[in-house]
Structure formats: C-alpha cells, structure tokens
C-alpha cells in the first residue's frame, strides 16, 4: 500500500528538520525538475519522494552541493513531471483508488485464509483417520446384521471431528511455520 506524508512526518522519517527537507523539494520545483503532489495546496509526499529525499540526504552527507545532487537526480532518475492542469490532486479519486486497493487486498487475504483452513483441515482429517485405524477393532466396530461386524461410521466421524478440533491451532502453527 502506498504511504503518504505531510512535511513534518516526512522529515521525521528522514531524521532531518522539516524546513531543510521542504527547502530541497521547493528548489527541485523551482528548477522544474520534480513535482510534489498536493492536496488542498499542501504538499503530500509519497514513497517516490522518500526515495529522492534519501538520495539527497546521502549525497549531502558526502558534502555534495544541491546543484550537483539535482543534476545527478535529473540524469539518473525519471523524476515526476509537472502536471498540465495545475497540479491539484483529486482526493476523492485517490481515496476511491486506495479503498479499491484495500478491498482487493482484504479479499485476497480472505481467500488465502480459506485455502489455508481447508489445507489444515484436510491434513488433520488424514491424521485422524490414521489414528482411527490404529485403534483396537472393538473400539472401531459395531455389530451389524446377524453376526456381521461393521465399522461404526458415526463413532469414526465424531472421532475425526474431535481430533480436528483439539489439534487445529497446533497444526495451523505448524503449516504456517513450513510456509515461512
């Protein structure tokens, strides 16, 4: 998800004074090299601006002048051009885009969770059936017609259900650890 900052938080992320960072970007704009998006006439910095600011900070720590840094940025980065329509950000469109992205991410997470749950339940069912098969015949069988003994399906299904319930959290942690 894209992050946005106002100048105070943006400068804090860089561990620089807000007026210093604001000065860098104001000069970039004066030279028509890089445009910072705006909301209600206030600059709103994004991750690309953060990347540029980190380069400037690093180069300033190497004692390079702003002119040298700006020239280097212009040569090595595809900086954000100035908008033709005055530069105002359509906050409603931006908000709608972000909400759509969040909804899409949430839907993907729900699908992943459902798939993971099915995977864990399937593994536990297989384990429980192996355990069931290991139980003595007297426990697993019931009397059928005449002298015939048949598997007690109701008892087996209850065994599988209880086994799954007791071991679900442990198995989920195990599967998640394997995926990491």
C-alpha positions in Angstrom: 0.0 0.0 0.0 1.3 3.5 -0.9 2.2 5.7 2.1 1.7 9.5 2.1 3.2 12.0 4.5 2.9 15.7 5.3 6.2 17.5 5.7 6.5 17.0 9.5 6.2 13.2 9.4 8.2 13.0 6.2 11.1 14.9 7.6 10.9 12.9 10.8 11.3 9.7 8.7 14.5 11.1 7.3 15.7 12.4 10.7 16.1 15.9 9.2 14.5 19.2 10.0 11.2 19.9 8.2 12.5 23.2 6.8 15.6 21.6 5.3 13.6 18.9 3.5 11.0 21.4 2.4 13.8 23.6 1.0 15.2 20.6 -1.0 11.8 20.0 -2.7 11.0 23.6 -3.2 14.3 24.1 -5.0 13.6 21.0 -7.1 10.3 22.5 -8.1 11.8 25.9 -8.8 14.2 24.3 -11.3 11.2 22.4 -12.8 12.9 19.0 -12.1 10.5 17.3 -9.8 6.9 18.0 -8.7 5.5 17.0 -5.3 1.8 16.1 -5.4 -0.6 18.3 -3.5 -3.8 18.0 -1.6 -5.6 21.3 -0.9 -2.5 23.2 -1.9 -0.4 21.3 0.7 2.5 19.1 -0.5 1.9 15.5 0.1 5.0 13.3 -0.1 4.9 9.7 -1.2 7.3 6.8 -1.3 9.0 8.0 -4.5 9.6 11.4 -2.9 11.1 9.5 0.1 13.5 7.7 -2.3 14.6 11.0 -3.7 14.9 12.6 -0.3 17.1 9.7 0.9 19.4 10.2 -2.1 19.7 13.9 -1.4 20.4 13.2 2.3 23.1 10.7 1.5 24.7 13.0 -1.1 24.6 16.0 1.3 26.4 13.8 3.9 29.1 13.3 1.3 29.3 17.1 1.1 27.9 17.4 -2.4 26.2 20.7 -3.3 22.5 20.8 -4.0 23.3 21.7 -7.6 25.4 18.6 -8.1 22.8 16.4 -6.5 20.0 17.9 -8.5 22.0 17.3 -11.7 22.7 13.7 -10.7 19.0 13.1 -9.9 17.9 14.6 -13.2 20.4 12.3 -15.0 19.7 9.1 -13.1 16.0 9.2 -12.1 12.8 9.7 -14.0 11.6 12.5 -11.8 7.9 13.4 -11.5 6.9 15.9 -14.2 4.7 18.9 -13.5 1.0 18.3 -14.2 -0.6 20.2 -17.0 -3.8 21.0 -15.1 -2.3 23.0 -12.3 -1.3 20.1 -10.1 -4.3 19.7 -7.8 -4.8 16.1 -6.6 -8.3 14.7 -6.9 -8.6 13.5 -3.3 -11.9 11.7 -4.0 -10.3 9.7 -6.9 -7.3 9.0 -4.8 -9.4 7.9 -1.8 -11.5 5.7 -4.2 -8.4 4.1 -5.6 -7.0 3.4 -2.1 -10.3 1.9 -0.9 -10.4 -0.3 -4.0 -6.8 -1.5 -3.3 -7.7 -2.2 0.3 -10.8 -4.1 -0.7 -8.8 -6.2 -3.2 -6.2 -6.9 -0.6 -8.8 -7.9 2.0 -10.5 -10.2 -0.5 -7.1 -11.9 -1.3 -6.5 -12.3 2.4 -9.9 -14.0 2.9 -9.2 -16.4 0.0 -5.8 -17.2 1.4 -7.2 -17.8 4.8 -10.0 -20.1 3.4 -7.4 -22.1 1.4 -5.1 -22.4 4.5 -8.0 -23.5 6.7 -9.0 -26.2 4.1 -5.4 -27.4 3.9 -5.1 -27.7 7.7 -8.5 -29.5 8.0 -7.6 -31.9 5.2 -4.2 -32.8 6.9 -5.9 -33.2 10.2 -8.6 -35.5 8.7 -5.9 -37.7 7.2 -4.0 -37.8 10.5 -7.2 -38.6 12.5 -8.1 -41.4 10.1 -4.7 -43.0 10.5 -5.1 -42.7 14.3 -8.6 -44.2 14.0 -7.2 -47.2 12.0 -4.7 -47.7 14.8 -7.4 -48.1 17.5 -8.5 -51.7 18.5 -11.2 -53.3 16.4 -13.5 -53.5 19.4 -13.5 -49.7 19.6 -14.0 -49.1 15.8 -16.5 -51.8 15.0 -20.1 -52.3 15.9 -22.5 -55.2 15.5 -24.3 -55.2 12.1 -26.9 -57.7 10.8 -26.7 -61.2 12.2 -23.1 -61.9 13.2 -21.5 -59.3 10.9 -19.3 -56.5 12.4 -19.1 -53.2 10.5 -17.2 -50.0 11.1 -19.0 -47.6 13.4 -19.1 -44.6 10.9 -20.9 -42.4 13.4 -18.2 -43.0 16.1 -15.4 -42.5 13.4 -16.9 -39.2 12.3 -17.1 -38.0 15.9 -13.5 -39.1 16.5 -12.3 -37.2 13.4 -14.3 -34.1 14.4 -12.9 -34.1 18.0 -9.3 -34.8 16.8 -9.5 -31.9 14.3 -10.9 -29.5 17.0 -8.3 -30.4 19.5 -5.3 -30.2 17.1 -6.4 -27.3 14.8 -4.4 -24.5 16.4 -1.2 -26.6 16.7 -1.5 -27.8 13.1 -2.2 -24.3 11.8 1.0 -23.0 13.5 2.9 -26.0 12.0 1.7 -25.3 8.5 2.4 -21.6 8.8 6.0 -22.3 10.0 6.5 -24.6 7.0 5.4 -21.8 4.6 7.8 -19.3 6.0 
